[in-house]
């Protein structure tokens, strides 16, 4: 049974797994249930595996850009990914696949030659169609990937997919280890610098510094794991078939509308592009 959390507990400031500030309301992707964001791209992703034209993946790529630009928080990493990494990846992958294409299978007239290798317009079309297909698959998956936190996904799976809480909450505890290790590593580095250990530059000094961090980091990890295990035992973790939820991730009408709208747009794109005609 799930007990609704008090209003004071629904704020991100009291959520120990909340690592970033809450997104504004108009960044709607961050306020969609994680399960809905995972369900929405499933049909487009499966359908994109079987198309061979350029128009269909290009339409899905443009749609993914539109959704991300309007609904996701634009971080520096996401901006570089969308406007630098994606175009370069499409160009490099498309050019590489064009060179690997068998011109006897794709046909077309010769556009230019590289030595004894003839590059046809059919090879260019098929090479960049495959590159755009890969890019559109990644872009569609980014809709959920860059706007969903691991803890919210686990909580939603426990609440609605009936994932055993022993697995889900264990995953949450493991998720919390990552920032903990990062914090401890920074402390260990500061302590080593104060003591003047493993100074100098170059690969040998870097290896020596890294090796010096290993033992204290492992010791800290073991101590932290023991504290987490004691805390879970003291709360009777695993003693009962269900647990109450402090932080709920609700399923609202807008989540179902988000999935339904994605299906409608997918059907419309395939109806217009006719990729299998």
N, C-alpha and C positions, 0 to 999 in steps of 0.2 A: 504494500500500500504506500502511496506517495502522499506525504503531507505537504500542503502548500507552504512555501517558505515565507516568513514574515517579510514585511516591506523593507525593513532595514537590511535584510540579507540579500536582497536582489540587486544591490548596487555593486559595481565592479570593485570598489575600494576595499570591500571585505572579502573578496574572493582571492584566496591565496594563489590561485593559478592564473589570475589576471595579470599579464605582463605588459600590456599596453593600455592606454586610456580608451574610453569608450568612443566609438565612431559616432559622428553626428547622425541625426535621424535621416537626413537626405541621402546618406551613403547606405542605401537600402540593402545591399548584399550582406552587410555585417549583421543585419537584424533578421535575416531569413534563417529558418531552422537548418542546421547542418545536413540533416537527412534529405531535406528538400533540395538543397544545393548539390548533393551527391546524386539524387535521382534525376534531376533535370538534364544533365549532360549525357546520361547513359544512352538514350536512343540516338542522338546525333553522333556520338562517338562510335557506336556500333555501325551505323549506316555509313559513316565516312570511310570505314575500312574497305568498303566494296565499290566505291566510286572511282572513276578513272579520268574524269574531266577536270577542267580548271575552275569553271564557274561555281560549282557546289562548294568545294573547300574555301574558295575565295569569299563566298557569301557568308559562310560560317565564321571565317576569320574576321571579317568586318563586323559581324554581329557580336562576336566575343569582345572585340575592341570597344564597341559601343557600350556593352554591358559593363565592362571593367572600368571604363572612363567615367561612366555616370554613377555606378553603384559601389565601387571599391575605393578605399582610402589610397590615394596615390603616394606611395612611398618612393624613395629614391631608387630602391632595387627594382620595384615594379616599373617605374618609368624607364630605366635603362633596359629592362627586359623587353618592354613593348616597342620602344622606339630605336633601340640599337641592336640588341641581341637577336630579336626575331627577324628584322630585315637582313642582317648579315647571314644568319643561319639559312634563310630561304635562298639567298643568292649563292652561297657556297654549296649548299646541298643540291640545289637545282643544277648548278654548273657541273658538279661531280656526277650526278645521276645522268645528265645529258651525255657526258663522255662515255658512260658505261652502257648506254642504250645500244641495242642491236638495230642498226638502221634497216636491216632487211625485215624486221618484225614491225617497226613503227612506220616505215615508209616516209613519204614526203620528199620534197625537192631539197637539193643541197643548198645550204645557206653560205657556209664557208668550210674550208678544209684546214686541218692541222697536220701537216706532213701528209701521211697516207690515210689519215682519218677524216672522213667526210661527216660533217655535222649537218643533219637535216632539220627542217622545221618540225617534223614529227617527233624527232628525238628531243628537241628543245621543249616542245609542248608536254610530252610525257614526263620528262625529267622535272620540270617545274611544277607539273600537276602533282607528282609524288611529294615534292618538297612542300608545296602548299597544303597537301593532305596531312603531312606530319605536323606542320605548324598549326593548322586548325585544330587537330586533336589536342595538342598541348595547350593552345589558347582556351579551348572549351574546358579543359580540366583546371585551368587557372581560376576560373570563376569560383569554384569551391576551394581550391588550394590556397589562394592568397587572402580569403575572407573568412576562413573557418579556423578556429583554434582547436587544438587537440583535446583539451578538457571538455569543451562544449560538445564535440563530436562523441566522446565517450559517454558523457552524461545523457545525451540524446539517445544513443544506442541502448543504454541501460534502461531508460524510461520507456522507449517505444518499440525497440526491437527485442526486448527481453534478453539482452546480453547479460549473462550472470555477473552480478556485481563483484564477485570475487575476482573476475578477470578485468572488468572495467576499472574498478578502483585500484587494483594493482597496477594497471597501465597508467593511471593518474599519478600514483606514487612514483613510478619510474620516470614519468614526464617531469616531475619536480626535481629529479636528480640532476638534470642538465644545467639549469641555472645555478644550482648548488655547487656543482663541480666548477663552473665558470668562476663563481665567487671565490671558492677556495684556491683555485689556481692563481687568481690575481693576488691573493694574500701570500701564497708561497713565493711567487715571483718577487713581490715587494720585500719579503724577509730575506731572500737570497741576495737581492741588490744591496740591502742594508749591510749584510755581512760580507759583501764583496766577493761572493762565490761565482765561479765560472764566468769571469769577465772576458772581454776581448771580442773580436769579430771573426767571421769566417765560419765555414761549415763545421769544423771540429769543435769550436766553442759553442755553436748552436746545439750540436748533438750532446755535448756535456751538460749544457743547461737543461735540455729536455730530459735527459736521464736523471738529473738531480731532482726534477719535479715529480718523477714517477712514484717513488716510495712514499713521500708524505701525502701525495694525492690518494694513493691506494689506502693508506691508513685512515685518512679522513673519510673516504668512501665507506670503509668497513664500519667506522664509528657511526656514520649517518644511517647506514642500513640497519644497524642494531637498534638505534633510537626509533626508526620508523617501525621496525618489527614489534618493539615493545609498545609503541603507541597503538598499533593496530590490535595487538592482543588485549590491551587494556580496554579497548572499545568493543570487545567481543566480535572482532571481524571474522566472518565465516560461520558464526554460531547459529545464525538464523537465515531462513531462505530469502528474505527481503530486507532492505534497509530503507530508511527515510532519506529524502533528498533535501539538502540545504539550499542548493542552487538549482532551480528548474530551468529547463530549456523548452518552452512551450511550443506546441504545434498550433499555428493560427490559420485562419482562412487564407491569409496572404501567401502562406507557404504552399497550399494546394493550388492557388491561382498561379503561382510562379512556375510550378511543374506543368500545369495545364497549358499555360502560355508558351512554354518552351516546346511542348509537343506540337501545338498549333503552328508555331513559326517553323519548326522542322518540316512538317508536312507541306507548308506553303513553299519553302525553299526548294524542296524536291519536286514539287508540282511545277514550279516555274523553270527550274534548271533542266529537268529531264535527264539526269545523269546516265540512265541506262537505256536511253533511246538509241 
